[in-house]
Amino acid sequence: MSELFDAVDALVASRAPLPSAEERKRLRQAHGLTLDEVAAALKVRRATVSGWESVKKPVEPRGPEREAYARLLNKLAELYPVPAAT
């Protein structure tokens, strides 16, 4: 049964909305990660991660990279929630 649940979780994660490009960058920087570090972890090029964070014209990740990137962002969002408005 766990296999089925894992498949469902992966399906949901593959379609879950990602944070804005600006928030993606904020989360990465809050944890002190470089574009190169994220790219190496996700096995993509630095330019690819940069495109995912581009405020002017963000590129949306696809496939297994998207799932892994969403997982990274979710974990970082738990560590670095959006600051409350003052």
N, C-alpha and C positions, 0 to 999 in steps of 0.2 A: 504494500500500500504506500509505503514511503516513496517508492519510485514514481508513483502517480502524483503524489503531492509535490515532489521535486519538479516534475514536468509542468504542473500547473503553476508553480511559483515562477519557473523560468518563463512561461508564456506571459504571465502578468508583468514580470519585470521587463520583458522585451517591448511592452507597449506603454509602460508607465511614463508619464511626462517627466522630463528632466528639468532641473532648475534653469533659470535664464543663464545666458553666457556670462554675464557679469557675476552672478552668484557662483557659477562653476569656478571662475577665476579666484573669487574671494575665498572660497573653501580651500582650494589648492594652496594659495598663498598663506592662509591662516595656519596651515599645518607645516609650512616651510618647505613645500615640495616644489621642485622645478618642473618645467615642461618636459625636460629630458627624463627625469625620474618617472613621471607619469607615463610618458611614451614607452619607456623601457618595460615598465610593469605590464602595460597593456599590449606590448609587442606591435606598436605602431610608430610612425615617424613623429618627430617633434612637431612638424608642421601640421600634422593631423590634429594633435591636441590643441595647438594654437588656433586652428580653425574652429574647434568645438567651443573655444572661449572668445571667439571674435565677436565683439559687440556690434560692429557695423553689419556683418553678414555671417552669422554663425552657421556652421555646418552641423547637421545632426548625425551623430554616430549611428552605425547600423550593425546588425549581427551580434556575434558573441562579444565584440568589443564594447558595444552599447550596454550590454548586460553587466559587464565587468566595470565599466565606467560609472554606470548608475549605482552599482554596489559601493564603489569607492566614494561617490558623492554622498550617498546616504549615510555611510559611516562617518564621513567628515562633518556632515550636517548635525549628527548627534553630538560630536565633539565641539562644534563651533556654531551654535544656533545663531540665527539672525538677531543682531542686537535690538533691544526694545527701543522704539522711538522715544526721543526725549522731548 
